[in-house]
Amino acid sequence: MTLPTFLLIGPSRSGTTSLYYYLQQHPQVFMSRIKETNFFAYEGQDDPERFQIRTRAQYEALFDGARPGQAIGEASPIYLRSPVAPRRIREASPPRD
């Protein structure tokens, strides 16, 4: 099971696309194959263009290919304004010591 170790979240038009592409070029960073997966904002909505990634298996598959030791990330600005994203992110995050 591979999940991101960081998320890029910010208001629209704040540079998340540029940062996504800059990080994608760094050898110690693996970015999801899709920018704006919107996975954590999805909760039963019927909008296939906005919510392409709906299952945990689909989400995890986006990070296949990440090498050990790489930082793993994804960028979805919608998380900033989603009422369900904070809860879903916390539920998916491993407990910290």
N, C-alpha and C positions, 0 to 999 in steps of 0.2 A: 504494500500500500504506500503510494507516494502522494503526499500532499504538499502544498507550498509551505515554505518557511517564512514567506512574507507576502503581503498584498500591497499593491499600489492603489490607493484610494484617494480621490480628490475631486473637486468640482470639475464639471465639463469645461473644456478649453483652458485647463490649467497646466498643460504640459505632460499629462500622463502618457500620451502616445509617443512623444519624443523620448521620455524616460524609458518606456517599454523597449523601444528600439535600441537605445544606448546600452541598456542592461543586457539585451539579447546578444550583443556583440562581445560581451565580456566572457572570457573563458571560464571564470569561476561562478558564473550565473547561468541558470537554466530558466528560461521564461516559457510559459505555456504556449502551445502552438497557436492558440487563438487568443487575441487580445479581446478583452471585454467578454469573458465567459459568462458573466452575470449569474453564475451558478448559485451563489449564496442568496441572491435576491429572488430566485425562483421559488414560488410556492403555489403551484397549481394554476398559474396563469396560462391562458391559451394564446400565446404570442410567439410562434415558432421562429420569427426573425430575431426577436430580442432574447429569447431563451432557447438557444440551440442545445445547450448542455443542461439536461434535466435530472440525470441520475448520478449517483456517486461514482459508479463504474465509468461513465463517460467522462466525468471530471478527472478522476485519477488517471485515465488513459492519456490525458493531455500532457502529463508529466513523464510519460514513458520516455526513456532515453536520458533522463537526468543521471549524471554520474555521482558516485559517492563523494561527499565533500563539497558539492556545488550548492550554492544558495538557490532555492527554487521559488519562483514567483509568478504571480499573475496580476493583471491590471484590469480592474472593473470600477470605473468611477461611479456607477450606479449604486454601489454599496453605501456611499455617503448619504444618499437620500432614501434608501430602502428601509421600511419599518421592520422587515424580517431578517435582513442580512446580519446585524450584530448578534442576534441569538443563534442563527445558523452557523456563523463563523465560530462562535464560542463552543457550540456543541461539537464541531468537527475538530477543534484544537485539542491536542493532547494535554493532559494535566501537567502543570509545572511543579517542580519541587519547591 
